[in-house]
């Protein structure tokens, strides 16, 4: 499959402006350049709406920007549909958004629902009732979707529009997690929740978007830093990144490698360096610390600070990542992962 597509309209548009890599776009390009091409070049983006992702976003918001919760989310009493049914209804809602008639209900999309169920191969084993000919396989399939709970969810989507719908059990669980985080004295100190008003030498930023250029690279980097604390008196910067995990705290070091969270740590350090430190005359006197603040499925919380030795290793490893990104970006080759293109993988 030819994926360089040098003459394509989409690729030409993509390269009209410099691209800024985030942790997520780096991960996608390293894992599957084809997926990167589809997502960032063709803009064929699949929305991630898994319950764990929604919960993670809610916890971030409640911890760092609680006053903005209503801007991003709408709370729904009861529970959300199951994952498979929610995906069907979410797809129907996308269709609904293209039709300028907000009076339409979920039932009005019965034919679209049947098409979605067929595509997803969901409930296709249901057949016509042998005794009652009025009960067809299709009517049984629709009954699975057209429940009162699912209708309520669809109506909430109509009201919410661009907001994410959060059910009550999810919201309650997220609030409990935030209370655990806020009650941890080490985490409170890291996030500077209890700093005095007179501490004007300390700057605290939450959910801070940063985008920087790097002189020797054809692309830039960007990210949204969960929490950044700059202490100009002690000349210290703390980068704090909140992570939620479905595993236990003791397994988090493995997740750092598996999900390549170390790449995010290096990218965030680069963002902070180029944004806040690069041009300081006393740069050598400054210290920078990166901490993963993690809360697990048992509501156990712990701040994993990255040692200077570990960060140095990660930064060295990231030099290879930089070369891989540069190859794909400059060659416009999105056919295979870098190591496969170079023939570096042998069985």
C-alpha positions in Angstrom: 0.0 0.0 0.0 1.4 3.4 -1.0 1.0 5.8 1.9 3.5 8.5 1.0 0.8 10.1 -1.2 3.1 13.1 -2.0 0.6 14.6 -4.5 -2.5 14.1 -2.4 -4.5 17.2 -1.5 -4.7 16.1 2.2 -1.0 15.6 2.5 -0.3 19.0 0.8 -2.6 20.7 3.3 -1.0 18.9 6.2 2.5 20.2 5.3 1.4 23.8 4.7 1.9 24.4 8.4 4.5 23.0 10.8 3.2 20.0 12.8 3.6 20.0 16.5 3.9 16.5 18.0 2.2 15.7 21.3 2.7 12.6 23.4 -0.4 11.0 21.8 0.6 11.8 18.2 4.1 10.5 18.8 2.8 7.2 20.3 0.4 6.8 17.3 3.2 7.4 14.8 5.6 5.0 16.4 3.0 2.3 16.8 1.2 2.7 13.4 2.2 5.3 10.9 -0.9 4.3 8.9 -3.1 5.2 11.9 -1.2 8.5 12.3 -1.8 9.2 8.6 -5.5 8.5 8.8 -5.9 10.5 12.0 -3.8 13.6 11.5 -3.4 13.8 7.7 -6.8 12.6 6.5 -8.6 13.7 9.7 -10.4 10.4 9.9 -10.5 10.5 13.7 -12.2 8.0 15.9 -13.5 9.5 19.2 -12.3 7.7 22.3 -15.3 7.4 24.6 -14.4 4.5 26.8 -15.7 4.8 30.4 -12.2 4.8 31.8 -11.2 7.7 29.6 -14.2 9.7 30.5 -13.5 9.0 34.2 -9.9 10.1 33.8 -11.0 13.4 32.2 -13.5 14.0 34.9 -10.9 13.5 37.7 -8.5 15.8 35.9 -11.2 18.5 35.7 -12.5 18.1 39.3 -8.9 18.3 40.7 -7.5 21.1 38.5 -10.4 23.0 37.1 -13.5 22.2 39.2 -15.2 25.5 38.3 -15.1 24.5 34.6 -16.9 21.1 35.1 -20.2 22.3 33.6 -18.3 23.7 30.6 -17.1 20.2 29.5 -19.6 17.7 31.1 -23.2 17.2 31.8 -24.3 14.8 34.6 -26.9 12.2 33.9 -28.8 10.4 36.7 -28.5 6.6 36.5 -26.0 4.6 34.5 -24.7 4.9 31.0 -25.5 2.2 28.4 -23.2 -0.7 28.0 -20.1 -0.1 25.9 -21.5 -1.8 22.8 -24.9 -0.1 23.0 -23.3 3.3 23.8 -21.2 3.1 20.7 -24.3 2.4 18.6 -26.2 5.4 20.2 -23.2 7.7 19.9 -23.0 6.9 16.1 -26.7 7.6 15.8 -26.2 10.9 17.5 -23.5 11.8 15.0 -26.1 11.2 12.3 -28.6 13.3 14.3 -26.2 16.2 14.3 -26.3 16.3 10.5 -30.1 16.6 10.5 -31.3 20.0 11.7 -34.3 18.7 13.6 -33.8 18.3 17.3 -37.3 17.0 17.9 -36.4 13.6 16.5 -36.1 10.8 19.1 -34.0 7.7 19.2 -37.0 5.7 17.8 -37.0 7.9 14.7 -33.6 6.4 13.8 -34.8 2.7 13.9 -33.5 2.0 10.4 -30.1 3.6 11.2 -29.9 1.6 14.4 -30.5 -1.7 12.5 -27.7 -0.7 10.0 -25.3 0.1 12.9 -26.2 -3.2 14.6 -25.5 -5.1 11.4 -22.2 -3.3 10.9 -21.2 -4.1 14.5 -22.5 -7.7 14.2 -24.5 -7.1 17.4 -27.7 -9.2 18.2 -27.6 -10.7 14.7 -28.5 -14.2 16.2 -32.0 -12.9 17.0 -34.6 -14.4 14.5 -38.3 -14.0 13.7 -40.7 -15.5 16.2 -42.1 -18.7 14.9 -45.4 -18.3 16.7 -46.0 -14.6 16.5 -45.1 -13.4 13.0 -45.3 -9.8 14.1 -42.2 -10.3 16.3 -39.3 -10.2 13.9 -35.6 -10.4 14.4 -35.3 -6.7 13.6 -38.0 -5.8 16.2 -36.1 -7.9 18.8 -32.9 -6.1 17.9 -34.5 -2.7 18.2 -36.0 -3.6 21.6 -32.4 -4.2 22.8 -31.5 -0.6 22.0 -34.8 1.3 22.5 -34.8 0.9 26.3 -35.9 3.8 28.5 -32.3 4.1 29.8 -30.9 4.4 26.3 -33.6 6.9 25.2 -32.7 9.0 28.3 -29.0 8.8 27.3 -29.8 9.9 23.7 -31.9 12.9 25.1 -29.0 13.9 27.3 -26.7 13.9 24.2 -29.1 16.2 22.5 -29.1 18.6 25.4 -25.3 18.3 26.0 -24.3 18.8 22.3 -20.5 19.3 22.6 -20.3 18.2 26.3 -19.5 14.7 27.5 -22.3 12.9 29.3 -21.3 11.5 32.7 -23.5 9.1 34.6 -24.0 9.4 38.4 -22.0 6.3 39.4 -19.0 7.6 37.4 -19.2 11.0 38.8 -19.5 9.7 42.4 -16.5 7.5 41.8 -14.5 10.4 40.4 -15.4 12.6 43.3 -14.2 9.9 45.7 -10.9 9.6 43.9 -10.4 13.4 44.0 -11.0 13.4 47.7 -8.3 10.8 48.1 -5.9 12.9 46.1 -6.7 16.1 48.0 -6.3 14.4 51.3 -2.7 13.2 50.5 -0.3 15.7 52.1 2.5 14.9 49.7 0.3 15.4 46.7 -1.2 18.6 48.2 2.3 20.0 48.7 3.4 19.1 45.1 0.3 20.8 43.7 0.7 23.7 46.0 -2.9 23.5 47.2 -2.1 25.1 50.6 0.4 27.8 49.6 -0.1 31.2 51.3 -1.2 34.2 49.5 2.1 35.9 50.4 4.0 33.3 48.5 4.2 35.5 45.4 7.5 33.9 44.3 5.5 30.7 43.5 3.6 30.5 40.2 1.1 27.6 39.7 -0.5 26.7 36.4 -3.2 24.0 35.8 -4.0 22.4 32.5 -1.5 24.7 30.8 -1.3 24.4 27.0 2.3 24.8 25.7 3.6 24.7 22.1 7.3 25.2 21.3 9.7 25.2 18.3 13.0 23.5 18.4 15.7 25.1 16.3 17.2 22.0 14.9 14.0 20.1 14.1 11.5 20.6 11.2 8.6 20.0 13.6 7.7 21.3 17.1 6.2 19.9 20.3 3.1 20.6 22.2 1.1 19.4 25.2 -1.2 20.3 28.0 0.6 20.2 31.3 -1.7 19.1 34.2 0.2 21.1 36.9 3.2 23.3 36.8 4.8 24.9 39.8 7.6 27.5 39.4 9.4 28.6 42.5 11.5 31.5 41.6 13.0 31.9 45.0 14.5 28.4 45.1 14.8 28.3 41.3 12.9 25.0 41.1 10.2 23.8 38.7 7.9 20.9 39.3 6.0 19.3 36.5 3.2 17.1 37.9 1.2 14.8 35.6 -1.9 13.0 36.9 -2.4 9.4 35.8 -5.4 7.1 36.5 -4.8 3.4 36.2 -7.0 0.3 36.2 -4.1 -1.6 37.7 -2.5 -1.4 41.2 0.1 1.3 42.1 2.8 -1.3 42.3 2.3 -2.1 38.6 2.6 1.5 37.5 6.4 1.3 36.7 5.5 -1.4 34.1 2.9 0.9 32.6 5.5 3.7 32.2 7.3 1.4 29.8 4.3 -0.3 28.2 2.4 2.9 27.4 5.7 4.8 26.9 4.7 7.4 29.5 8.4 8.2 29.7 8.1 9.9 26.3 5.4 12.2 27.7 7.8 13.1 30.6 10.6 14.0 28.2 8.3 16.0 25.9 6.9 18.0 28.9 10.4 18.7 30.1 11.2 20.0 26.6 8.1 22.2 26.6 9.0 23.7 30.0 12.6 24.2 29.1 11.9 26.1 25.9 9.0 28.0 27.3 10.3 29.1 30.7 14.1 28.3 31.1 15.9 28.5 27.8 16.7 32.2 27.8 17.4 32.6 31.6 20.8 34.0 32.3 21.0 31.9 35.5 19.8 28.7 33.7 22.5 26.5 35.3 21.1 27.3 38.8 17.6 26.0 38.1 16.4 22.5 38.9 13.5 20.7 37.3 11.5 17.7 38.7 9.0 15.5 37.0 6.4 13.6 39.0 3.6 11.1 38.0 0.8 11.5 40.5 -1.0 8.2 40.2 -4.4 6.9 41.6 -5.3 3.3 41.0 -8.5 1.3 40.8 -8.4 0.8 44.6 -8.2 4.6 45.2 -4.6 4.3 46.3 -2.6 7.4 45.4 1.1 8.0 45.2 3.5 10.5 43.6 6.2 8.8 41.6 9.0 11.3 41.2 11.4 10.6 38.3 15.0 10.6 39.4 17.6 12.7 37.6 19.4 9.5 36.5 16.3 8.0 35.0 15.3 11.2 33.2 18.8 11.4 31.7 18.4 7.8 30.3 14.9 8.7 29.0 16.3 11.9 27.3 19.0 9.9 25.6 16.4 7.3 24.4 14.3 10.1 23.1 17.1 11.2 20.8 16.3 8.0 18.8 12.6 8.9 18.9 13.5 12.3 17.5 15.3 10.7 14.6 12.3 8.4 13.9 9.9 11.3 13.9 12.2 13.3 11.6 12.4 10.5 9.1 8.6 10.0 8.8 8.0 13.8 8.8 10.6 14.7 6.2 10.2 11.6 3.9 6.4 11.7 4.1 6.6 7.9 4.4 3.8 6.5 6.6 3.8 3.0 5.3 5.3 1.1 8.2 7.0 1.7 11.6 10.5 3.1 11.3 12.3 -0.1 12.5 10.5 -2.2 9.9 11.2 0.3 7.1 14.9 0.2 8.0 14.9 -3.6 8.3 16.0 -3.6 11.9 13.5 -6.3 13.0 14.6 -9.9 12.6 12.8 -13.0 14.0 
